[in-house]
Amino acid sequence: MKSQNGFLKFQKVFSMSVIPVSLVVAILVFNLIMGASGNFQGNNSANAPIPGNFLGVIYKGGMIVPIIMTLLLTVIAFSLERFLTINKAGGKGSAVDFVEKIKGSLAKNDISGAVAECDRFEGSIASVSKAALLKYQQLEKDNTMTKEQKLLDITKNIEEATSLELPSLEQNLPILATISSVATMMGLLGTVLGMIRSFAAMANAGAPDSVALSTGISEALINTAFGIGTGALAVVMYNYFTTKIDKLTYSIDEAGYSIVQTFASKH
């Protein structure tokens, strides 16, 4: 219980700190690495980037770049955190094999064996199944309730255990879903700002300011690509994790259904 509470506390602190830390890292990388004088002609960041220098080209995307970079780092951080958390929730081994072992133990009326399998497998499926099995054992000795009341009690116990597990699995996914839209919009904002700069350069009397024109075009294109790329990554990771959670939920439901049906058939 203490380890579980400690893990939940770590998740909360991690979730609160990711975006501020990502912003600080993005600003430092933008100014100190991408904006280093060696990336530009004449060792001056006000000039055009050295041909082929990718960091200098990105730097010319303007101040929208560190914002999108913050979103990208946030997506990467939350994706790694969700990957580790959901894999841990999946237990040790195959969820399908675990459910089959639970069914086999129940068929032999070996409740203790099923509970031991839950302790071995761990994860969300095992936690819900163990809660239901312990309730199963408790109700077997209870002669004050009808069969229907016992079945309802087991079902309610499974639903409560599941409702406790799902928030932990779905944590931070709404942030990924939000970033998928926000990153694209920030890219479009950078594009608009870049086009404004380009048209301002073209509006000069006489020959257009070629440096300002090229900078504006770079700002427009870089932010578009960066924003769309970040948004696409967020969408992919969100869909990947929701699919894994759906599979876990299905396994939880299957294990719970097996426990309820076994109790119904034996009593």
N, C-alpha and C positions, 0 to 999 in steps of 0.2 A: 504494500500500500504506500509506504514511504517512497519507494523508488518510482511508483506511478505518479505520485504527487510531485516529486522532484522533476520528472520528465514533463509534466503539464506546465509546471512553473517555468522550465527552460523554454518550452514552446511559446509561452506568452511573452517572455522577455525577448526571445528571438524575433517574434513577429513585430514587436514594437520598435526594435532597433534596426531592422533591415533597411527600411527606406531612408532614415537619416544617415546611416553609415554609407549606403550606396550613393547618396547625394554628395557626401564629403569626398568619397573616393572618385566619383565622376568629375567633380570640380578640380581636384588635384591632378588627375590624369589629363584633363582638357588643358589646363594652364601650364603644367610643368613638363608634360611629355609631348602632347600634340602641339602645344604652343611654343616649344623650344625653338630658339632662334636658328638652330642648325637645320631646321626643316624648311627654311624659306630662303629665297634669293637675297643675297646681300646680308645674310644673318639678321634679318629684320622681319618680325612676324607681320608687319604691315604690308610687306611685299607679297608677291605671288609665291605659292609653294614651289620648291625645286621640282622639276619635272619627274614624275614617277614616285614622289614622296607621298605615300598614302596618309601618314599622320598629319602632314601639313594640309592636305586636301580636306580632311575631315575637320580640321581646326577652322577652316574657312567657312564651315557651315554655320558659324555664329553661336550665340549663347543658347539657342534651342538644343544644340548638340548635347551639352551636359545633362539637360533635363531628360532627353530621350535615353541617354546613357544610363541615367539613374533608373529609369524604367526597365532597361535591359538587364542591369545588374540585379534588380529586384526580382525579375522573372527567373533569372538563373538561380539566385539564392533560394527562392521559394520552391522552385522545381526540385532542387537537390534535397531540400528539407522534406517536401512531400514524398519524394521517391523513397527516402530512408524510412519515413514514418509509415507509409502505406505498405512497404515491403515488410516492415516489422509487424504490422497489423495482420498481414497475410499468414503469419505463423511460420513454423519450421517445416517446410515440405509442401506437398500438394494439398490444396484445400479439398479437392475431389476425393483424394485418398483418405483424408481425415474424416470426411462425412461418411464414407463407406465403412470405416472402422467403427465409428459411433453407431451406425446402423447395425453392424455385426455384433457389437457388444450388447446393444439393446435387444437384439433378437435372442441372445442367450441369457437375457435378464441379468447381465453383468454390469450393473450400474457403476460399481466401484472401478471396474476396468475402463469404462467410458470416461469417468472423472480423471483417472490416471492418464488417459490419452490426451485429455484436455490440458493437463498440467505439462505434459511433454510437448505438445504442439504449440501452445501459447498463442498470442495474437487475439484479434477481435472475435473471430469465429469461436475459438476455444473459450474465451471469456463468457460469451453469451450461452454457449452450450453448457458450460459448467454450472452457470447460474440456474439454468433450466433443469439440469440433472440433480442438483442439490435440492431444488424444490420438488422434483419428482420423488426423491428419497423421503423427503419430509412428509409428503402427502400420502405416500404408501402406508405410513403408520397412523395416519389420521382417519379416525372412524366417525368423526362428527360432521363430515361434509359429504354431499352427494357426488356421484361421478361427474356430473355436469359442472358442478362448482369447482371440482379439482381441475378439470380440463381448462376451465376459464381462468383459474388461478395460474396454471402453468403458462398458458398463452399470454396472460398479462405480464408475467414475470419475464418472458422472452421479449415482449415488446419494450418493456422498461429497460432491460439490459441493452437491447439494440439501440434505443434512443440515447443511451449514455455513450455508446461507441461511435455513432455516426458523426456527432459534432467534431470529434477529434480527427476523424478521417477527412472531413470536408473543410477543416480549418485552412485559411489562406487561399482557398480556391476562388472565392469571390474577388480577391485582389487580382488574381491572374485574369479573371474574366473582365474586370474593369480596365486593366492595363491593355488588353487586346484592342479596346476601343480608344482609350486615351492616347496610346502611342501613335496610332494612325492619325488622330486629330492633331497631335503635336507636330507630326511630320508635315501635315498640310499647313499648319500655322507657319512653320519654318519656310515652307515653299512660298507662301504668300509674302512673307517678309523679304525673302530673297528676290522675288519678282519685283517688289516695290523698289528695292535697291537697284535692280537692273534697269527698270524704266526711268528711275531718277538719273542714272548715269547717261542714258540715251537722250534725256531731255536737255542736257547741257548744250549751250550754244556752240556751234562749230562741231568739231570732232567729239564723239562720245568719250568719256573717261573709260579707257579699256580696262584698267585695273579694277575700278568699281564695278564695271559691267561683268567682268569675269568672276569677281567675288560674289556678286548677287546671284549669278547663275549657279555657281558652286553651292552657295547656301541653299538655293531652291532644290537642287537635285540631291544633295547629300541628305538633307532633312527628310525628303520624300522616301529615299531608299532606307535610311536608318529607321524611320518611324514605321514604315510598312513591314520591314524585317522584324522589328521588335514585336509588333502586333501579331504577326504571323506566328512567331515562336510562342507567344502567350496563348494563342488559340490552340495550337498543337498540344502544348503541355496541359492545358485545361481539359481538353477532350481526352487525352491519354489518361489523366488521373481520374476523371469521372467514370471512364470505362472500367478502370481497375476497381473503383469503389463499387460500381454496379455489380461486378463479378463477386466481390466480397459479400455484398448484401444478399445476393442470390444464394451463396453458400450458407450464410447465416440463416436465411429463411428455410433452406432445405433441411439443415440440421435441426432447427426448431420444429419443423413440421414432422420430422421423423420421431422426435421425442414425444410430441403430442399424440401422434397416431399409435405409437407403441403403448403409451399409457392407456389410451382408449381401448385398444384391443386386449390388453391384459387385465383390465378391470371392468 
